[in-house]
């Protein structure tokens, strides 16, 4: 089964605050690597987020995509996106 990608409202707002060149790079990476993927836990540059049950981190250059992978719904929910220096502060419950 192929996973589908959903962006939370907060992640969409954060994406719009990223400079255009990097924003396009992130969107292209998500489209190429996450949308329709059969196994999103086997992608290069990803790690499990400590202290979370379903949280995963994807690395795209200097930016990070924090996502929740819900296997029962075949869904990848992107909850946060941002520069590596500030993306991890005050994490929502994933």
N, C-alpha and C positions, 0 to 999 in steps of 0.2 A: 504494500500500500504506500502511496505517495503522501508525504506530509504537506500540509498547506501552511502558509505563513500569515499571521495576523499581527498587526502593529497596534499597541495600546495607544491611547490618546497622548499620554505623556511621552512615549517614545517618538511619536510623530512630531510633536512640538520640539523635542530635542534635536531631531534630525533636521528640521528647518533652521535651527540656530547654527548648524555646522556650515562652514564655507562651501560654496557650490561645487568646487572641484572634488573635495572629499566626500560630500553628500552623494554625488553621482557615483563615485567609486564604491561607497557603501551599498547603495541601491543595486548597482551592477553585481556586486559580490553576493548579495542576498538572492538576487534572481538566479544567478548561476549556480550557487552552492546549496541554498536551502529550499527554494521552491521546487516541489516535486521530488525531493530527495527521498530515497528509500530508508536510509539510516543516517539521520543527522548527528548521531553521537560518534561517528567515525570520520569526521572532517578534520583535516590538518589545522592546527592552530586553535583548537577548542579544548576547554577544560571544564570540569564540574566546579560549580561555585560552592565553596565551603560554607556550611551552616544552612544550606538549603536542601530541599528534597528533590525539586525538579529543575533547579537553576543551572544553566550552562553559560559559558563565556566563549564568544567567538572573537578572534583577533583579525582585524582588517587594518593593516599598517599601524598607525599610532592610535587608532580608534578601536573601541570594544563594543560588541553587541551582546547585551545580557538578555537571555531568553529562557523561557520556561517550556520544556518539551513535555507534552502530554501525550503519552503513548496510547492511552485508551481512546482519545479523541482524534488521534493522528494529526496533531496540531503543534506548531511552533509559534509561541506567543512572544513577540519581542517586547520586553518591558522597559528597556533603557538602552540608549545608544549615546556615546560620547567619547571624548578624548580619554586616554588611559589614566591620566592624572586625577580626574575628578569623577569618573563614572561609578566608582564603587562606594562612594559616601552615602550614608543613609539609605541602604538598599531596602526596597519594598519586600514584603514577604513573598517569596517565590516558591 
